[in-house]
Amino acid sequence: MSEGIRDKVVVLGMGCTRFGERWDASPDDLAVEAFTECIEDAGIEKKEIEASWLGSHIDEINIGKGGNFLGMALKLPLIPVTRTENFCASGTEAFRGACYGVASGAYDIALALGVEKLKDTGYGGLPDSPAFGQMQVAIGPNATAPGMFAQLGTAYSAAYNVPMEKVKQAMAHISWKSHQNGAKNPRAHLRKPIPEEKIISAPMIAYPLGLFDCCGVSDGSACAIVTTPEIAKKVKPNQELVKVKALQVSVSSGEEALYTDWDGAGMLTTRRASTKAYEEAGIKDPRKEISMMEVHDCFSITELATMEDLHISEKGKAPDDILDGFFDLDGTIPCQPDGGLKCFGHPIGASGLRMLYEMYNQLLQRWEEDRLVKNPKFGLTHNLGGVPNQNVCSVAIVGL
């Protein structure tokens, strides 16, 4: 019988670049920037890393298909490099690979790094790729990310009989909250608070999604070094250790698109992955036990639906929780304390590790007072890649 990964792996160190329009930096530069912080934080030498995993999504315009990029950029000591790609979960998949490598006993110390360079590709949004082409064949030639995720809003309103005006108000508060948090974060791409009135009155992109309901793209990299609890205690005998509590992934089976049971108001993969993650972490009541979250807010409506898919809010009640400030930085479970995708943008391979970087540093209480989540115990990260009826979801939980 499988027993999961809980407490078998410790995060020894992490690093993260500033996200944004990094015209000054190549993918190599970004990877080195994140790795330099990470290995200094870990307190080890490069020669002690035994294996590595690299997360990146759009290889055609980025770093290529293999793992050579990481070995060359970081001058790693001729160790294995495994490149992982799983849509927007690519960075978390790199972390999962490194953690499993350590938990299995194959390696003592492993590296996970995610990187993506998207701003200088000639596209205003995500560039075209074979993966997106496959989605268009499956979904329709006019499919766009805003258009597909916008349908969550109308489906949610219909499924739970929540007036669309209330859904839009909750969406505006989500974006307002993220911009408030991102304004305090020197590594965020967008660092300007936005009034809710401006968010509500912004130009429409795909009803009900306005301009400020959509995250952008950016360049960035994030990195983690993981090891066993025994080794971590020797390297950092006087520091509290951040342990991996759960790592779960769920991939669409086709039932969302092919059958009529799915109501279109949330993601089945998130519901499945989060349930399994709570079981693995030993969490009985996530609404009471989860301290903070970084979720995949590619659009504000996605974050709204995710609150219910993660079993935090009751079905049909997420707008109430959002408008009551439950997920604000000073609320019961702060969501996007670093500003989220909304303020960081979404360099696909880096986003999952960027989320874990925030949870790691919050758990160690390293930030300035006005950015800190008070007395956190468990931090959850959530990635969603693809579109609502055809996607992959990863959920990670770390804690003390």
C-alpha positions in Angstrom: 0.0 0.0 0.0 1.4 3.4 -1.0 2.2 5.7 1.9 2.9 9.0 0.1 5.7 11.5 0.5 4.7 13.3 3.7 7.7 14.5 5.7 10.2 12.4 3.7 11.7 15.5 1.9 12.8 18.9 3.2 13.2 22.1 1.1 16.8 23.0 1.9 16.9 26.3 -0.1 15.0 28.3 -2.7 15.7 31.2 -5.1 13.5 33.3 -7.4 14.3 36.1 -9.9 12.4 39.3 -10.4 9.6 38.5 -12.9 8.8 41.0 -15.7 10.0 42.2 -19.1 13.5 41.0 -18.6 15.0 42.3 -21.9 18.4 42.4 -20.2 18.5 38.7 -19.4 18.7 35.5 -21.4 17.1 32.2 -20.1 20.7 31.3 -18.9 20.9 34.6 -17.0 17.5 34.0 -15.3 18.4 30.4 -14.3 21.7 31.5 -12.8 20.0 34.3 -10.9 17.5 32.0 -9.3 20.1 29.3 -8.7 22.6 31.6 -7.1 20.1 32.7 -4.4 19.0 29.1 -4.0 22.3 27.5 -3.3 23.4 30.3 -1.0 20.2 29.8 0.9 20.7 26.0 1.0 24.2 26.4 2.4 25.8 23.7 0.3 28.3 23.5 -2.6 27.3 22.8 -6.1 29.2 19.5 -6.1 26.8 18.1 -3.5 23.8 18.2 -5.9 23.4 14.7 -7.3 20.5 15.1 -9.8 18.3 17.9 -11.3 15.0 18.5 -12.9 14.2 21.3 -15.3 10.7 22.7 -15.9 9.9 24.6 -19.1 7.0 24.5 -21.5 7.4 26.2 -24.9 10.7 24.7 -26.1 10.4 26.0 -29.6 11.2 29.6 -28.6 12.9 29.1 -25.3 15.6 26.6 -24.2 15.2 23.6 -26.5 13.8 20.2 -25.8 16.5 18.5 -23.7 18.2 19.0 -20.3 21.5 20.2 -21.6 20.5 23.9 -21.1 20.5 23.5 -17.3 23.8 21.6 -17.2 25.5 24.2 -19.3 23.9 27.3 -17.8 24.7 26.3 -14.2 27.9 24.4 -14.9 26.5 21.4 -13.0 29.0 18.6 -12.2 28.0 16.2 -15.0 24.9 15.0 -13.2 21.5 13.9 -14.6 19.2 16.6 -15.9 15.6 15.6 -16.6 13.5 18.1 -18.5 9.8 18.1 -17.4 6.9 19.6 -19.4 3.3 19.4 -18.3 1.7 22.7 -19.4 1.4 25.2 -16.5 2.3 22.5 -14.0 5.8 22.2 -15.5 7.6 23.9 -12.7 5.8 21.9 -10.0 6.5 18.7 -12.0 10.3 19.6 -11.8 9.9 19.9 -8.0 7.9 16.7 -7.8 10.7 14.9 -9.7 13.4 16.1 -7.5 11.4 15.3 -4.4 10.6 11.8 -5.6 14.3 11.3 -6.4 15.2 12.1 -2.8 12.3 10.2 -1.2 13.1 7.1 -3.2 16.6 7.0 -1.7 18.2 7.4 -5.2 19.7 10.8 -4.3 20.6 12.7 -1.2 20.3 16.2 -2.6 18.4 17.2 -5.8 17.7 20.4 -7.7 14.5 21.6 -9.4 14.5 24.7 -11.5 11.8 26.3 -13.7 12.5 29.0 -16.3 10.6 30.6 -19.2 11.4 33.6 -21.4 8.2 34.9 -23.1 8.4 38.6 -23.5 10.7 38.9 -26.5 9.0 36.3 -28.7 7.0 38.7 -30.9 3.6 37.9 -29.3 1.4 39.9 -27.0 0.3 36.8 -25.1 1.5 33.2 -25.2 3.2 32.3 -28.5 1.7 29.6 -30.7 3.0 26.1 -30.2 2.0 22.6 -31.3 0.3 22.1 -27.9 -2.1 25.0 -28.5 -2.7 23.8 -32.0 -3.8 20.4 -30.6 -6.2 22.2 -28.2 -7.7 24.1 -31.1 -8.4 20.9 -33.0 -10.0 19.4 -29.9 -12.0 22.5 -28.8 -12.5 24.7 -31.9 -10.6 27.0 -34.2 -11.6 30.1 -32.4 -10.6 29.0 -28.9 -8.7 31.5 -26.8 -7.7 31.3 -23.2 -9.8 34.2 -22.1 -12.8 32.9 -24.1 -12.6 29.5 -22.6 -12.1 30.6 -19.0 -14.8 33.3 -19.3 -17.3 30.5 -19.7 -16.6 29.5 -16.1 -18.3 32.7 -15.1 -21.5 32.2 -16.8 -21.5 28.5 -15.9 -20.9 29.3 -12.3 -23.7 31.8 -12.2 -26.1 29.3 -13.7 -25.0 26.3 -11.7 -25.4 28.0 -8.3 -28.0 30.7 -9.1 -25.5 33.4 -8.1 -26.3 36.7 -9.9 -23.7 37.6 -12.5 -23.3 41.0 -10.8 -22.2 39.3 -7.6 -19.8 37.1 -9.5 -18.2 40.2 -11.2 -17.9 42.0 -7.9 -16.1 38.9 -6.4 -13.8 38.8 -9.4 -13.0 42.5 -9.0 -12.1 41.9 -5.4 -9.9 39.0 -6.3 -7.9 41.3 -8.7 -7.9 44.2 -6.2 -6.5 41.9 -3.5 -3.8 40.5 -5.7 -2.7 44.0 -6.8 -2.6 45.1 -3.2 -0.3 42.3 -2.3 1.9 42.6 -5.4 2.5 46.2 -4.8 4.5 45.2 -1.7 6.6 42.6 -3.5 9.8 43.8 -5.2 10.0 40.7 -7.4 6.5 41.1 -8.9 6.1 42.3 -12.5 3.1 44.6 -11.7 3.4 46.7 -8.6 0.6 49.2 -8.7 -2.6 49.0 -6.5 -5.7 49.2 -8.6 -9.1 50.5 -7.3 -12.0 48.1 -7.5 -14.0 50.7 -9.5 -11.3 50.8 -12.2 -11.2 47.0 -12.3 -15.0 46.8 -12.8 -15.1 49.5 -15.5 -12.1 48.2 -17.5 -12.5 47.2 -21.2 -14.1 43.8 -21.7 -11.8 41.0 -23.0 -14.3 38.1 -23.0 -17.5 38.5 -20.9 -17.4 38.6 -18.0 -13.6 39.0 -18.0 -12.3 42.5 -18.2 -8.7 43.7 -18.7 -7.8 43.4 -15.0 -9.3 39.9 -14.7 -6.5 38.5 -16.9 -2.9 37.8 -16.0 -0.1 38.6 -18.4 3.0 36.9 -19.5 6.5 37.6 -18.3 10.1 36.3 -18.0 11.3 34.6 -14.8 12.9 31.6 -13.1 12.6 30.0 -9.7 14.6 27.2 -8.1 14.6 24.7 -5.2 17.1 22.3 -3.6 15.6 19.4 -1.7 17.1 16.8 0.6 16.2 14.4 3.4 15.3 15.6 6.9 18.4 13.9 8.3 20.8 15.8 6.0 18.9 19.1 6.4 19.3 18.9 10.2 23.0 18.6 9.7 23.3 21.4 7.2 20.9 23.7 9.2 20.9 22.5 12.8 19.5 25.8 14.2 16.8 26.5 11.5 13.2 25.4 11.3 12.8 23.1 8.3 10.1 23.3 5.6 8.9 19.8 4.8 7.0 18.5 1.8 3.6 17.3 3.0 1.9 16.3 -0.3 2.4 16.3 -4.1 -0.5 15.3 -6.3 -1.3 15.6 -10.0 -4.6 15.0 -11.8 -5.1 15.0 -15.6 -8.4 15.3 -17.5 -9.8 11.9 -18.7 -12.1 13.5 -21.3 -15.3 13.1 -19.3 -15.5 16.9 -18.9 -15.7 17.5 -22.6 -17.5 14.3 -23.7 -20.3 13.8 -21.1 -23.0 16.0 -19.6 -22.4 15.4 -15.9 -19.8 18.2 -15.7 -21.5 21.5 -14.9 -18.6 23.7 -16.3 -18.5 25.7 -13.0 -15.1 24.2 -11.8 -12.3 21.9 -12.6 -12.7 18.1 -11.9 -8.9 17.7 -11.8 -8.5 20.3 -9.0 -11.2 18.6 -6.9 -9.5 15.2 -7.4 -5.9 16.4 -6.8 -6.7 18.5 -3.7 -8.7 15.6 -2.1 -5.7 13.3 -2.6 -3.3 16.0 -1.4 -5.2 16.5 1.9 -5.2 12.7 2.4 -1.5 12.5 1.8 -0.8 15.5 4.1 -3.1 14.3 6.9 -5.3 17.3 6.6 -8.9 16.7 7.7 -10.5 20.2 7.3 -8.6 22.4 4.8 -10.7 25.4 5.7 -9.4 25.3 9.2 -5.9 23.8 8.7 -4.5 25.4 5.5 -2.7 28.7 6.5 -2.2 30.3 3.0 -2.4 29.5 -0.7 -0.9 30.4 -4.1 -3.3 29.3 -6.7 -3.4 29.4 -10.5 -5.2 32.8 -11.0 -4.7 32.9 -14.8 -8.1 34.7 -14.7 -10.0 36.0 -11.7 -12.9 33.7 -12.3 -10.4 30.7 -12.2 -9.4 31.7 -8.7 -13.0 32.0 -7.6 -13.9 28.6 -8.9 -10.7 27.1 -7.4 -11.7 28.2 -3.9 -14.5 25.7 -4.1 -12.6 23.0 -6.1 -10.0 23.1 -3.3 -12.8 22.4 -0.8 -12.1 25.7 1.1 -15.4 27.4 0.2 -18.8 25.6 0.0 -20.2 25.2 -3.5 -21.9 28.5 -4.5 -20.4 30.3 -1.5 -17.0 31.4 -2.8 -18.2 34.9 -3.8 -19.4 35.4 -0.2 -16.0 34.4 1.2 -14.1 36.5 -1.3 -16.2 39.6 -0.6 -16.0 39.0 3.2 -12.2 39.2 2.9 -11.6 35.6 3.9 -8.8 35.3 1.3 -7.3 38.8 1.9 -3.7 39.1 3.3 -5.2 39.8 6.7 -8.0 37.2 6.3 -8.4 33.7 7.5 -6.6 32.0 4.6 -4.6 34.6 2.6 -4.6 33.7 -1.1 -1.8 35.1 -3.4 0.2 36.8 -0.6 2.9 37.6 -3.2 0.5 38.9 -5.8 -0.1 35.7 -7.8 0.0 35.3 -11.5 -2.0 38.5 -11.7 1.1 40.5 -10.6 3.9 38.2 -11.5 2.7 37.2 -15.0 3.1 33.7 -16.1 6.5 32.4 -17.4 5.0 28.9 -17.5 7.9 26.7 -16.4 8.7 29.0 -13.5 5.3 29.7 -12.0 4.9 26.6 -9.8 8.3 27.0 -8.2 7.6 30.7 -7.7 4.5 29.8 -5.7 6.5 27.4 -3.6 9.2 30.1 -3.1 6.5 32.3 -1.5 5.1 29.5 0.7 8.7 28.5 1.8 9.6 32.1 2.8 6.3 32.7 4.5 6.7 29.6 6.6 10.1 30.8 7.7 8.7 34.3 8.4 11.3 36.0 6.3 9.3 38.9 4.8 8.7 42.4 6.0 5.9 42.7 8.6 3.4 44.1 6.1 3.8 41.1 3.8 3.7 38.3 6.4 1.0 35.7 7.0 0.8 35.3 10.7 1.9 32.0 12.2 1.5 29.8 9.2 1.6 26.0 9.4 0.6 24.7 6.0 1.0 26.4 2.6 -0.7 25.1 -0.5 0.2 25.7 -4.2 -2.1 25.0 -7.2 -1.3 24.9 -10.9 -3.8 24.5 -13.7 -2.7 23.9 -17.3 -4.9 23.8 -20.3 -8.5 24.9 -20.4 -11.5 24.1 -18.1 -12.6 21.0 -19.9 -9.1 19.6 -20.8 -6.4 20.3 -18.3 -3.8 19.1 -15.8 -3.8 20.2 -12.2 -1.0 19.9 -9.6 -1.4 20.6 -5.9 1.5 20.8 -3.5 1.4 21.2 0.3 4.5 22.3 2.3 4.6 22.9 6.1 6.6 23.0 9.3 
